[in-house]
Amino acid sequence: MRFHVLTLFPEMIEQGCRTSILGRAADAGLITVSATNIRDFSENKHGHVDDYPYGGGAGMVMQPGPIDRAYQSIKQNIPGKARVIYVTPQGTVFHQRMAEELAKEEDLIFLCGHYEGVDERILEKLVTDYVSIGDYVLTGGELPAMVMIDAIARLVPGVLSNQVSAEFESFHDNLLEYPQYTRPEEYEGRRVPEVLLSGHHANIEQWRREQSLTRTLHWRPDLLEKAELTKKDREYLAKQTDRK
């Protein structure tokens, strides 16, 4: 899978995606992450890519021309259509189902804005998806782009050494992940739950499911509206709710 990032700060993308799982996936040829500097496509001798907004107002707006030329430099090496994601607080909030959908693409292009935004005309021309990572404002789009690249890349086959891990982490079936434990069995008086030491796989799976349900009910009850729940799950949740 190939990730392409249009940015004013390519070093942020390049350095942020060279380590840990993403770095190993890139070394193995499973993904590529390339950053294109929009300033390289400025026609201004000083490399300016922004100007004052028409109608007045504070701040500067990124011009359409440099972005368009940077995009065309990428697009000429991509066969067929590619989704262009503009990271903005005004977009649809990013979630795991979206990550799963985007992981099916061969190429994704991220447009990272700065200043007071991007000229609307280039957004209308290029962008296919407007995506946010939360209801807050950041300095630019690089960090949100890296968040999405990380979430998407780990779903690419082969990126995780244990593919089951990608399928059963937090937000699988819209439920939070159950608690995890490792050695030692006791730490400062706190013991690993006995069921995890029992070797009884059915009981362990039931415990983990109940823990996921309990955590989701406590921390993210909004997720339960979309969760894939069995009759047994609903009965368990009803008991937990009655105890409150």
N, C-alpha and C positions, 0 to 999 in steps of 0.2 A: 504494500500500500504506500502511496506517495502523498505526503503532506507538503503543501506549498504555502508560504506565508508572505504576504505583502506587508512591509513594515518600514518604519523609520529607524528602527533599532534592531538590525539583524543579529547583533551579538547576543542580545537577550535570548532569542530563539535558539541560536546555535549552541550557546553555553548551557542553556536550560534543558536541552534535549540530548545532551551527549553522555549523560550519566545514568546509572541504575538500569532499570528494565528497558527504557527507551534506547539508551546507548548500546546495550547488548543486542537489542532487536535490529538496530541500524547496522551494527557490525556484522550481524548474521545475514543481512540483506533482506530481512522481512519487511522493513519499512525504510523510507527515506524522509528526512525532514530538511527542506531547503528554505532559506530566507532570502527574499529579494528586497534590496534596499530601494524604496521608492525615490529617494533623493537622486539615485543614479539616472533617473529618467526626467529630471528637471531640465527645462530649457533656460533657466536662469543661471547666470554665471556664478552666483553665490550658492546655488543648490537649493533655493527656496522652493517649497512645495505648498505654501499656504498664502492666504491673503485675507484682507479685511472682508467681513460679510456685507453683502448688499443689504441696504436698509438699516445699517448701523447695528450696534451691539458690542458687547465685550468679546475679547478674544479673537482668534483667527480660525479660518476654515480651510481644510485641505482642498487643493484644487483638483479638478477632474482629470486634467491632461496627464500629469505624471503617474497617477494611479492607473489610468487606461493604458499607457505605454508599458508600465511595469507588468500589468496583467497580460497584455499581448505577448510580451517576451516569454511568459510562462506558458500561455495557452498554445503557442505554436509547437510545443513539444508534448502536448496532451492530445491523444486521439479521442475524437468524440467530445461530448459535453462533459463539463465538470461543475460540480456544485461550488458556489462561491458563498462563503459564510462571512457575514459582517457581524462582528461582535459589538453589541450595543445594549445598554440597559433597557432599550425599548423593545428588544426582541423576545421571542419565546424563551422561557427559562429552560436551560439545559437539564436533561434528566437521563437516566440510564437507558430508557427505551430509545431515546434519540441517539445515544452513543451506539447502540446496537444497530440501528438503521444506517447510520453514517459509516460504520465499520464495513459495510457491504460495498462501499464505493472503492474504485481503484485510485482515484485522485480527488483530493479535497483542497480547495484554495481558501485561505483565511485572509480577510482584509482587516488590518488593525488600524483603527482611527486614532487621532490625537487632537489636541487643541479643543476647539468647540464643536468638532465634528467634521463631516465630509460633505462636499458638495452633493446635493440630492440627485443631480443628473447622472453622476457616475454610479450611484447606488441603484438608480432605476435601470441603468443599462446592464450592470454586471451581476448584482447580488441576487442569489436564489433563496438564501436563508438568513433571517435576522435572528440572532441568538444571544441570550444574556446568561451569565452565570449567577445572577442574583440582583436584588434590588438595592444596589449601591453603585457609586461612581468611582472608577479608577482613573489613573493618569492616562492610560492608553490601553489598547487591545491586546498587547502581547501576553500578559499574564492569563487573561481568559482564554486566549488561543492555546497556550500551553496546557492549561487545565483540560480543555477539550481534547487536544491531541493525546494526552496521557490516558484519558478515559477511553478514547476510541482505539488507540493502538493496542491496549492490553486485550482487546477482544479479537484482534487479528490472529488467526490460527498460527500457533507456534511461538507467539511472543511470550506467553507465560509457560514456564516449564511444566506446570500442572494445570491443564485446561479446565479441570473441574473447579479450580479456584475462581476462575473468571465467571463461572456459571452460578456459584453459590455464595458469592460475597454479598455485602450489603446491597439492598434494593432488588435482589432477585425476587421475582414475584411481588415486588413492591413491599418487601419486608426487610427490616434491618437484620444484620447478621447476629448470630448467637455469640455468647462469650467464648473466648479461646483461652486455653491453658497449656503450659508446658512444664518441664522439670524446674524446680523440685516439686514434690507432691505437697509440701507444706512450706509456706513462706511467711515469716513473722506471725505465726498462729493462724494463717488463712490456708485452708486445705482446698485442694482440687475436688470438685463435686464427685462423690463416690460413683455415680453412674458412669462417669467417663473412665473410671478405672476398672469397671466391671467386665469389659469385653463383650457385653451383650449389645450387639449392634442395633437391634430394633429399639431397645430402651434408650440407647444413645441418640438415635435419630428422633425419637419422640421428644426427648428432653430438649434437643437443639431446636426443634420446631416450636415447642412451647416457649422457649427462651426468646426466639425471634418474634413470636407473637406478643409476648409480654413487653419486650423492648419497644416494639413499634407502637403498641398501645400507649406506653408511657411517654416516649420521646417524639414520635411522629404519627399521631393518630390519623392525620390527614391521609397517610398512605394506605390505610386500611380500606378506604373507599374504592381503591383500584386494585387491591390485592386479590390474588387468586386463592380463595379460601374454601376449604372443605367444610362439610357439616360439622365434623369433629372440631375444626379450628374455631368455628363460630360458637360452638358450645363452650369451648375453653375460654374464649374471649368474654362471653357472657358471664361466666363465673368470676373472672378477674374484675369485670366492671361492677358486679354486685358487691365485691369486697371493698370497693372504694368508699 
